[in-house]
Amino acid sequence: MPVQSLSSAPHVDVRPGPSTRAPTLWLRRLGVIGGAVLLTLGGGYEMYFVLNGNGPNTLGLMVLALFVVLFAWIALAFTSALGGFIPLLRGGGLGLGIVRDGPLPELTTRTALLLPTYNEDPTRVMAGLRAIYESLDATGKLPHFDLFILSDTTNPDVWLEEEAAFLALRDATGGHTRIFYRRRPKNTERKAGNVGEWVRRFGAAYPQMITLDADSVMDGGTIVRIAGAMERHPGVGLIQTLPVIVNGSTLFARMQQFAGRVYGPLIAYGIAWWHGPDSNYWGHNAIIRTRAFAEQAGLPVLEGRRPIGGHILSHDFVEAALMRRGGWSIHMVPGLAGSYEESPPSLTDIAIRDRRWCQGNLQHAGVLPARGLHWVSRLHLLMGIGSYVTSPLWLVFLLCGILISLQSRFVKPEYFGGTKTLYPNWPQVDPVLAKWVFIGTMAVLLAPKLLAYVALLCNPADRRGAGGAVRALLSLLIETLLGGLIAPIAMLIQTNGVISILAGRDSGWNAQRRDDGRIPLRLIWAGYWRYMVFGLVLAGIAWAVSPALFAWMSPVLLGLALAVPLVSLTAGRSSGLALRRLGLLRIPEEVRPPAVLARAVALQAVARDAADGPGASLIRMLEDPSLLAAHRAMLPPARIPGRDPFEPLLALGLAKLYEATTFDQALGLLTLPERAAILGSDAGLERLQVLSRL
């Protein structure tokens, strides 16, 4: 898979079939983007008179400019959702000849399912894979699919648990010739490099590949249908499904999954409606043509130092843009059920993930100028950047609003300025017009939620699955209220992330936590007391300036002032499960779980009950000759002194092993990276065996 040069002219191969644009697509795009522009112009025009109808000052112009940018952001989301409303009501959202029901298509090619994993819970990963494997087997199409576990795990205990769980998975399913495991000793380029290494080594044998996340579950019938669509349409490079968020137990996760299940289809139908064959890739639960990926999606190394330079963290948008540049069409099929994922359990876990995503999305600024990119692909990249840059812009907008109020109270106005005139220039802020601008802005912001609720009411199965019309409405209000209170906290978190990245601090790569989200209160206090203090200080300033200003800012101020209790409340399972018992924040997949999802949950529960304690995997491997032999067989070829580079971690680890006199002493001396190096060495394994027998 070649590394792409962003400045080189691409070889554009315009293929027949679905990649050819329908004339109506341009009308759809004109309606969505043109509608957003008109709304923004109207909002900006009214905001101009709110600030000062006779000519605003410099501070007013700053507020106006920020308002226009932020309003344009929500206006585009509104018009895009509006475009998806009718298709959602009609129940379409498929295309490419894909059908929801009826006989499965016949397949003639092989497809690989790739699951990259990095220090994830192996029992959870293998339970999901086994459910997918069994679901594929039930379709009768299993001979056309192979599964690959692509490990980048660095924790030695998790590594050994992965191997044991992989072997158990093959024994349980009989998939010895269909399920494979590979671990990279060095996780170069992280997830993108993990998949890229597989493409270079094995991709030629598989015309298609399906990318999964560690928490992904997909129905076998869905997999077969998208594989059949790829076979029928040789010009399609990627088909992205709409993953439904499931299995949430904390209040935060249940809010996320309710929002994803109710609002998500409207958003996805909207972007599918006007993106057409120029859609996007979300990194998982998608099928990709291996040739298109291998030819076009080799990621460049950006110029400059990390975090802005170097390897691109948010690879999916860029890979889709590069494949589209090469002439391959990229499609979204939001109407196809059977695709699932999970949400991080708390705001803290979202913040950790978002810090990495923020860095990756800001790196897209280095990709935007690339030659040959489709303009819609550039828009995807720009929107990815905007999803984080809008947070500091919102903060500056709020602060400038306070400054304007301070200015109107304490700064003497210039009625005549430097020009002689008979009539004074009366500076004014129109409170009535300001109220209507606020109402209009909130209407544009909240309208997609109301449209999604209407669509839910029109779908009897989904309406019943969400608890009925009344409970669904109460759930929407709870999600909107709590989401609105959390929004200013998230604003400051993302603002801090943007500033730290621009200051040169790299995000690193941490495994995502997927448990119940419980966090000790002292840790929540340590992480969020600053936001509480900031909110209280801001509230004091707003009140001192004007009680009216305090009232206008109260939703933001309240969320910040309650940061610690809000984070604690939403991270707990008790509050989330209490609402579930009341039938609130409920989704249809909870009422009637799809077979593949129920099977994955059941397998996770069994595996969790049978799991050993931490550190037991090494002892079990050393005591079990079959596990040890399998571990040795899965190691890469032994390094050859003089040819392969020197490995300081291995050398240091071996020195500590030979210094130790007992097994426990050896484990105490070794760091985790040294243990990983030892486990990848025959000499290290032999010494561990000797020490374990003493």
C-alpha positions, 0 to 999 in steps of 0.5 A, spaced: 500 500 500 503 506 497 504 512 501 500 518 498 503 524 496 498 530 498 501 534 492 501 529 487 496 529 482 491 523 482 489 518 477 482 519 477 478 513 474 471 515 473 467 508 474 460 507 471 454 505 476 453 508 482 459 513 482 455 517 476 452 523 479 444 524 478 442 531 476 438 531 482 444 530 487 446 537 485 439 540 487 439 537 493 446 540 495 444 546 493 438 546 497 442 544 503 448 548 503 444 554 499 439 553 505 444 554 510 447 560 507 440 563 507 439 562 514 446 564 516 445 571 512 438 572 515 441 570 522 447 575 521 442 581 518 438 580 524 444 580 529 447 586 526 441 590 528 441 587 535 448 589 536 447 596 534 443 598 528 447 605 527 453 601 526 457 597 531 464 598 534 470 593 534 467 589 539 460 588 536 463 586 529 467 581 533 461 578 536 457 578 529 463 575 526 463 569 531 455 569 531 455 568 523 460 562 524 457 559 529 450 560 526 452 557 520 454 551 523 448 549 526 444 551 520 448 546 516 446 541 521 439 543 520 438 543 513 442 537 512 437 534 517 431 537 513 433 533 507 433 526 511 426 527 514 422 525 508 427 519 506 427 517 513 419 517 513 419 513 507 423 508 510 429 508 504 436 509 506 439 503 502 440 504 495 446 500 491 440 494 490 440 492 498 434 490 501 432 489 508 428 483 507 428 477 502 433 472 500 440 473 501 445 475 495 449 469 492 456 471 493 462 469 489 468 472 492 471 472 499 471 478 504 475 479 511 473 481 517 478 485 521 478 487 528 484 491 530 485 491 538 489 495 543 489 493 550 482 491 550 478 486 554 480 480 550 473 476 553 469 482 550 472 482 544 472 475 542 465 474 545 463 479 540 467 476 534 464 469 536 457 472 536 458 475 529 461 468 526 455 464 529 451 469 525 454 468 519 454 461 520 447 461 520 446 465 513 450 459 510 455 464 507 460 463 512 465 460 507 466 466 504 468 470 510 475 470 514 476 473 521 482 477 523 484 479 530 489 484 529 493 486 535 497 492 537 496 490 544 502 493 548 500 490 555 503 483 556 498 480 560 492 483 555 497 480 550 497 473 553 489 473 555 488 475 547 492 469 545 488 464 550 481 467 548 483 467 541 485 459 541 478 458 545 474 462 540 477 457 534 476 451 539 469 453 540 467 455 533 471 450 529 473 456 525 481 453 525 481 455 518 477 461 518 479 465 524 486 468 525 490 472 530 496 477 529 500 481 534 505 487 531 511 488 536 511 495 534 504 499 533 507 503 528 502 508 525 497 506 530 490 503 528 491 505 520 498 502 520 495 496 523 490 495 518 495 497 512 500 492 514 494 487 513 493 490 507 500 489 504 501 482 507 494 479 506 489 484 502 490 481 495 487 474 497 480 478 499 477 483 494 473 486 500 474 487 508 470 489 513 473 494 519 470 493 526 472 496 532 473 492 539 466 493 541 463 492 534 457 487 533 454 486 526 449 481 524 451 476 519 445 477 514 447 485 514 454 483 512 452 478 507 448 484 504 453 489 503 458 484 501 453 482 495 452 490 494 460 490 493 460 485 488 454 487 484 457 494 483 465 494 482 465 502 482 464 502 489 470 503 494 466 503 501 459 502 504 458 505 511 453 502 515 449 506 521 452 503 527 446 503 533 449 505 540 447 499 545 448 496 552 449 502 555 448 502 563 450 509 566 446 515 565 451 518 560 451 512 556 444 511 556 443 518 554 448 517 548 445 511 545 438 514 546 440 520 542 444 516 537 438 511 536 433 517 535 436 523 532 442 518 529 438 516 523 435 523 521 442 525 521 445 519 517 439 519 512 440 527 511 447 526 509 446 520 505 441 524 501 445 530 499 452 526 499 450 521 495 457 517 492 461 522 496 460 520 503 464 519 508 468 513 512 467 513 520 472 508 521 468 501 523 462 497 521 464 499 514 466 494 508 471 497 503 474 494 497 481 492 498 484 494 491 481 501 492 484 502 499 491 499 497 491 503 491 489 510 494 488 510 502 496 510 504 496 515 509 501 521 508 506 523 514 504 530 515 510 535 515 512 538 522 513 535 529 507 532 533 502 533 535 500 537 528 505 533 524 507 526 523 502 520 522 495 522 522 491 520 528 484 521 525 485 516 519 478 515 516 476 521 513 482 522 510 482 515 507 475 516 504 477 522 501 483 519 498 479 513 495 474 518 492 480 522 489 481 516 486 475 515 483 471 510 487 465 512 490 463 512 498 456 510 500 452 511 506 446 506 507 443 508 514 437 504 512 440 497 513 439 495 520 444 490 524 450 494 525 452 496 533 457 499 537 457 501 544 458 508 547 464 510 553 460 510 559 462 517 562 464 524 560 471 523 562 471 517 558 469 521 552 474 527 554 479 522 553 477 519 547 476 526 544 482 529 546 485 524 541 480 525 536 481 532 536 488 532 535 487 527 529 481 532 526 486 538 527 491 534 523 486 534 517 488 542 516 494 539 513 490 535 508 485 540 506 490 543 500 491 536 497 490 536 490 485 533 486 480 532 492 473 532 491 470 538 494 465 534 498 471 531 501 474 537 503 467 539 506 468 533 510 475 534 513 473 542 514 467 539 518 471 535 522 476 540 524 470 545 526 467 540 530 472 541 535 474 549 533 467 551 534 468 550 542 473 555 543 469 560 538 463 559 543 467 560 549 470 567 546 463 569 543 460 568 550 466 572 553 465 577 548 458 578 550 460 579 557 465 585 554 459 588 550 455 588 556 460 591 560 462 596 555 455 599 555 455 600 562 461 603 564 464 606 557 461 613 555 458 612 548 461 617 543 455 620 540 458 624 534 465 621 533 470 625 529 465 627 524 461 633 525 453 632 524 447 635 527 444 628 529 447 624 535 449 616 533 445 613 539 448 606 540 443 601 542 442 594 543 435 592 541 432 587 547 426 585 543 430 583 537 435 580 541 430 575 544 427 573 537 434 572 535 435 567 541 428 564 539 430 563 532 437 560 534 434 555 539 429 553 534 434 551 528 438 548 534 433 544 536 429 542 530 432 536 528 430 533 535 423 535 534 423 532 526 427 525 529 421 525 534 416 526 529 419 520 525 419 516 531 412 517 532 411 515 525 414 508 526 410 504 530 415 499 532 420 504 534 415 508 537 413 502 542 421 500 543 422 507 545 416 506 550 411 510 547 409 517 545 409 520 552 415 516 554 419 518 548 418 525 549 420 525 556 426 521 554 427 527 549 426 532 554 431 529 559 436 528 554 436 535 552 436 538 559 442 534 561 445 534 554 444 542 555 447 542 562 453 538 560 455 542 553 458 548 557 463 543 560 464 539 554 466 546 551 471 547 556 474 540 555 474 541 548 477 548 548 483 545 553 484 540 548 485 545 542 489 549 546 494 544 548 494 541 541 496 548 538 501 548 544 505 542 542 502 537 547 501 530 544 495 526 546 498 519 546 494 513 545 490 510 550 485 504 551 478 506 551 474 504 558 468 500 556 466 498 563 460 501 568 464 508 568 464 508 575 469 514 577 471 515 585 468 522 587 475 525 589 478 524 581 472 527 579 473 533 583 480 533 581 478 533 574 472 538 574 473 543 580 476 548 575 470 548 571 466 549 577 470 555 579 470 558 572 462 558 572 462 561 579 466 566 577 463 567 570 456 567 574 459 573 579 461 577 573 454 576 569 450 578 575 455 584 577 454 587 570 446 586 569 441 581 572 438 580 565 445 578 562 445 573 568 439 570 566 441 570 559 447 566 561 444 561 566 444 555 562 451 555 561 453 558 568 448 552 571 452 547 567 459 549 569 457 550 576 454 543 577 460 540 573 462 535 579 455 533 581 453 532 573 459 528 572 458 524 578 451 523 577 451 521 569 457 516 570 453 512 575 449 505 573 444 506 578 441 513 575 441 510 568 438 503 570 433 507 574 430 511 568 431 504 564 426 501 569 421 507 568 421 506 561 425 512 559 431 513 555 429 506 552 431 504 545 428 498 541 434 494 541 433 493 549 426 491 548 427 486 543 434 485 542 437 482 535 439 475 536 446 477 534 446 482 540 443 478 545 448 472 543 454 477 544 451 480 551 450 472 553 457 470 551 460 476 555 457 475 561 459 467 561 466 470 559 466 475 565 464 470 570 470 465 568 475 470 567 482 469 571 485 475 576 490 479 573 497 476 572 494 469 572 495 469 564 503 468 564 503 463 570 497 459 566 501 459 559 508 457 563 504 451 566 500 449 560 505 446 554 499 447 549 499 454 550 506 456 550 507 452 544 501 456 541 505 462 543 511 461 540 508 459 534 505 466 533 511 470 535 515 473 529 521 470 526 527 471 531 531 477 530 538 475 527 544 479 531 548 483 526 542 484 521 536 486 526 536 492 530 538 492 537 533 492 542 534 495 549 528 493 552 529 486 551 537 486 553 535 490 559 529 485 561 534 479 560 539 482 564 534 483 570 531 476 569 538 473 570 539 477 576 533 475 579 533 468 583 525 467 584 519 468 579 516 473 583 522 477 584 523 477 576 516 480 575 517 485 580 523 487 577 521 488 570 517 494 567 511 492 562 514 494 556 520 489 558 515 484 560 512 484 553 519 484 550 521 478 554 515 474 552 517 475 544 523 472 546 525 465 546 531 466 551 526 470 555 521 465 555 526 459 557 528 463 563 521 465 565 520 457 565 526 456 569 524 461 574 517 458 575 519 452 577 524 454 582 
